[in-house]
Amino acid sequence: MLKKRIIPCLDIKDGTTVKGINFEGLRNAGDPVELAVKYEQEGADELVFLDITATLENRKTFADLVKDIARQLSIPFTVGGGISSVEDVRILLEAGADKISVNSSAVKNPELIYDLAKEFGSQCVVVAVDTRFTDGSNLVYVRGGKLATNLNTVDWAQKAESLGAGEILLTSMDGDGTKNGFDLRITKLVSEAVSIPVIASGGAGSVNDFIKVFNETRVTGALAASIFHFNEVPVQELKKQLKIQKIPVR
């Protein structure tokens, strides 16, 4: 059985780590480089760095900050935000990122997923899917969760896989920042609909939330921000509790 991954997420705005609720009301959570180093020391399996306003502000992810973070890390590191071309990805990989995450740009131009997988390999391409239950359907949202599309979440995840995505980062906007637990319903649907790894995101508030998402869905990773940033559940304590529950972790 694949060992489950624990993945802290650093949402970056203006060079600082921030966290909100349902994608709104952002508050400062600390220096991204310091947090990245701390999480590696605590035993995080991977990190995700998302420049959350890059798409809205029509600018590229900060390659210099990626360099600063990557210089300090030996664990895999995914970067997303404002990526819309093969050249954008080349710059970030050269800066030290191991994987890249595309969201709005992939919805706008699905062939981008194919192009990136062909150029860099599927293992490098993470498709981030922001989803919200809207009018009885699971819909994909873009532009930092500001804009609803008419795409069904499960259908889009399957299409992303068919185009060459190596992984899906599934964020429930309904759960984001609430600490009410991962959205098991949509997470189960998506993780059973694709054969590539799925990372659950949005809503983690306790050790029990991680136990549930790993036991009740097919995700291979679980991502969280607030509970790690504000030291509510340290990474090493979480892994210890998961091992006690016989959930395989690194």
C-alpha positions as CSV (number, residue, x, y, z in Angstrom):
1,M,0.0,0.0,0.0
2,L,1.2,3.5,-0.8
3,K,2.2,5.4,2.2
4,K,0.0,8.5,2.9
5,R,1.5,11.9,2.5
6,I,1.1,14.8,4.9
7,I,1.5,18.1,3.0
8,P,1.5,21.6,4.6
9,C,0.3,24.3,2.2
10,L,1.8,27.8,2.1
11,D,-0.6,30.3,0.5
12,I,1.5,33.3,-0.4
13,K,0.3,36.9,-0.9
14,D,2.8,39.7,-1.3
15,G,5.6,37.4,-0.1
16,T,3.9,36.4,3.1
17,T,2.1,33.2,4.1
18,V,-1.6,33.9,4.7
19,K,-4.7,31.9,5.6
20,G,-8.4,32.6,5.3
21,I,-11.8,30.9,5.5
22,N,-13.7,29.8,2.4
23,F,-11.0,31.7,0.4
24,E,-11.8,35.0,2.2
25,G,-10.6,37.1,5.2
26,L,-6.9,36.4,4.9
27,R,-4.6,36.8,7.9
28,N,-0.8,36.7,8.2
29,A,0.6,33.2,9.1
30,G,4.4,33.9,8.9
31,D,7.5,33.9,6.7
32,P,7.2,31.2,4.0
33,V,10.9,30.3,4.0
34,E,11.0,29.8,7.8
35,L,7.8,27.8,7.7
36,A,9.1,25.6,4.9
37,V,12.2,24.8,6.9
38,K,10.2,24.1,10.1
39,Y,7.9,21.7,8.2
40,E,10.7,19.7,6.7
41,Q,12.3,19.4,10.1
42,E,9.0,18.2,11.6
43,G,8.7,15.4,9.0
44,A,6.4,16.8,6.3
45,D,6.5,14.7,3.2
46,E,6.0,17.5,0.7
47,L,5.1,21.2,0.6
48,V,2.8,23.1,-1.7
49,F,3.4,26.8,-2.3
50,L,0.5,28.7,-4.0
51,D,0.8,32.3,-5.0
52,I,-2.9,32.8,-4.4
53,T,-3.4,36.2,-6.1
54,A,-1.1,35.7,-9.1
55,T,-4.0,34.8,-11.4
56,L,-6.3,37.6,-10.2
57,E,-3.4,40.2,-10.5
58,N,-2.3,38.8,-13.9
59,R,1.3,38.3,-12.8
60,K,3.7,35.4,-12.6
61,T,4.6,33.4,-9.4
62,F,7.6,34.8,-7.7
63,A,10.5,32.7,-9.0
64,D,13.0,34.4,-6.6
65,L,10.9,33.3,-3.6
66,V,10.7,29.8,-5.0
67,K,14.5,29.8,-5.2
68,D,14.8,30.9,-1.6
69,I,12.5,28.1,-0.4
70,A,13.9,25.4,-2.6
71,R,17.5,26.2,-1.4
72,Q,16.4,25.2,2.1
73,L,14.5,22.0,1.2
74,S,15.2,18.4,0.3
75,I,11.5,17.3,0.3
76,P,9.4,17.6,-2.9
77,F,7.9,21.0,-3.4
78,T,5.0,22.0,-5.6
79,V,4.4,25.6,-6.9
80,G,1.3,27.1,-8.3
81,G,-0.2,30.5,-9.2
82,G,-0.3,32.4,-12.4
83,I,1.2,29.6,-14.5
84,S,-0.1,29.6,-18.1
85,S,2.7,28.4,-20.4
86,V,5.5,25.8,-20.8
87,E,8.0,28.7,-20.3
88,D,6.4,29.6,-16.9
89,V,7.0,26.1,-15.8
90,R,10.5,25.9,-17.1
91,I,11.4,29.0,-15.0
92,L,9.9,27.5,-11.8
93,L,11.5,24.1,-12.2
94,E,14.9,25.8,-12.8
95,A,14.2,27.9,-9.7
96,G,14.0,24.6,-7.7
97,A,10.3,23.5,-7.8
98,D,9.8,19.7,-8.1
99,K,6.2,19.9,-9.4
100,I,3.9,22.7,-10.6
101,S,0.2,23.2,-10.1
102,V,-2.1,24.6,-12.7
103,N,-5.8,25.6,-12.1
104,S,-7.5,28.5,-13.9
105,S,-5.1,28.4,-16.9
106,A,-5.9,24.7,-17.4
107,V,-9.6,25.2,-17.3
108,K,-9.2,28.0,-19.8
109,N,-6.9,26.0,-22.0
110,P,-7.1,22.2,-21.2
111,E,-4.4,21.5,-23.8
112,L,-1.9,23.2,-21.5
113,I,-2.0,20.0,-19.3
114,Y,-1.1,17.9,-22.3
115,D,1.7,20.3,-23.3
116,L,3.2,20.4,-19.9
117,A,3.0,16.6,-19.4
118,K,4.7,16.1,-22.8
119,E,7.5,18.6,-22.1
120,F,8.2,17.8,-18.4
121,G,6.5,14.5,-17.7
122,S,3.2,13.8,-16.0
123,Q,4.9,13.3,-12.6
124,C,5.6,17.1,-12.6
125,V,2.0,18.2,-13.4
126,V,-0.5,18.7,-10.6
127,V,-4.0,20.0,-11.6
128,A,-5.5,21.9,-8.7
129,V,-9.3,21.7,-8.6
130,D,-11.2,24.2,-6.5
131,T,-14.8,22.8,-6.0
132,R,-17.9,24.0,-4.3
133,F,-21.4,22.4,-4.0
134,T,-23.5,24.9,-6.0
135,D,-27.2,24.5,-6.9
136,G,-27.1,20.7,-6.4
137,S,-23.9,20.2,-8.4
138,N,-20.2,19.9,-7.6
139,L,-18.8,22.8,-9.7
140,V,-15.2,23.8,-10.5
141,Y,-14.2,27.4,-9.6
142,V,-11.4,29.4,-11.0
143,R,-9.5,32.7,-10.4
144,G,-8.8,32.1,-6.8
145,G,-12.3,30.7,-6.2
146,K,-14.0,33.9,-7.4
147,L,-15.5,32.6,-10.6
148,A,-17.8,29.6,-11.0
149,T,-17.6,27.5,-14.2
150,N,-20.1,25.1,-15.6
151,L,-17.6,22.2,-15.3
152,N,-18.6,19.2,-13.1
153,T,-15.8,18.5,-10.7
154,V,-15.6,14.7,-11.3
155,D,-15.7,15.1,-15.0
156,W,-13.0,17.7,-15.0
157,A,-10.7,15.6,-12.8
158,Q,-11.1,12.7,-15.3
159,K,-10.4,15.0,-18.2
160,A,-7.3,16.3,-16.5
161,E,-6.1,12.8,-16.0
162,S,-6.7,11.9,-19.7
163,L,-4.7,14.9,-20.8
164,G,-1.7,13.8,-18.8
165,A,-2.0,15.2,-15.2
166,G,0.0,13.2,-12.7
167,E,-1.9,14.3,-9.7
168,I,-5.1,16.1,-8.6
169,L,-5.1,18.6,-5.7
170,L,-8.7,18.8,-4.7
171,T,-9.8,21.7,-2.5
172,S,-13.3,21.9,-1.1
173,M,-14.1,25.6,-1.0
174,D,-17.0,24.8,1.4
175,G,-14.5,23.3,3.9
176,D,-11.6,25.7,3.3
177,G,-10.3,27.1,6.6
178,T,-13.4,26.0,8.6
179,K,-11.7,23.1,10.5
180,N,-14.9,21.1,10.2
181,G,-13.1,18.2,8.5
182,F,-12.3,17.3,4.9
183,D,-15.3,17.1,2.5
184,L,-15.5,13.3,2.4
185,R,-18.3,13.3,-0.1
186,I,-16.6,15.0,-3.0
187,T,-13.2,13.7,-2.1
188,K,-14.5,10.1,-2.2
189,L,-16.2,10.8,-5.6
190,V,-13.1,12.2,-7.2
191,S,-10.5,9.8,-5.7
192,E,-12.6,6.8,-6.9
193,A,-13.1,8.3,-10.4
194,V,-9.4,8.7,-11.3
195,S,-6.4,6.4,-11.1
196,I,-3.8,9.1,-10.4
197,P,-3.0,10.2,-6.9
198,V,-5.5,12.7,-5.3
199,I,-4.6,15.1,-2.5
200,A,-7.4,16.2,-0.2
201,S,-7.5,19.8,0.8
202,G,-9.9,22.1,2.7
203,G,-11.3,21.8,6.2
204,A,-8.7,19.9,8.3
205,G,-9.1,20.8,11.9
206,S,-8.0,17.7,13.9
207,V,-6.0,14.5,13.8
208,N,-9.4,12.7,13.4
209,D,-10.1,14.5,10.2
210,F,-6.9,13.0,8.7
211,I,-7.8,9.5,10.0
212,K,-11.3,9.8,8.4
213,V,-10.1,11.0,5.0
214,F,-7.5,8.3,4.7
215,N,-9.8,5.5,5.9
216,E,-12.9,6.6,4.0
217,T,-11.5,7.8,0.6
218,R,-8.8,6.7,-1.8
219,V,-6.6,9.8,-1.4
220,T,-2.9,9.3,-1.1
221,G,-2.2,12.7,0.5
222,A,-3.9,15.2,2.8
223,L,-3.0,18.9,2.8
224,A,-3.6,21.5,5.5
225,A,-2.5,25.0,6.4
226,S,-4.0,26.6,9.5
227,I,-3.5,23.7,11.9
228,F,0.1,23.6,10.9
229,H,0.8,27.3,10.7
230,F,-0.6,28.0,14.1
231,N,0.8,24.9,15.7
232,E,-2.5,23.4,16.6
233,V,-1.5,20.0,15.3
234,P,2.2,19.6,14.8
235,V,3.2,17.4,11.8
236,Q,5.2,14.9,13.9
237,E,2.3,14.4,16.4
238,L,-0.1,13.9,13.5
239,K,2.1,11.2,12.0
240,K,2.5,9.5,15.3
241,Q,-1.3,9.3,15.8
242,L,-1.8,8.0,12.2
243,K,0.7,5.2,12.9
244,I,-1.2,4.3,16.0
245,Q,-4.3,3.9,13.8
246,K,-2.3,1.6,11.4
247,I,-2.4,4.2,8.6
248,P,0.8,3.9,6.7
249,V,2.9,7.1,6.7
250,R,6.5,7.8,6.0
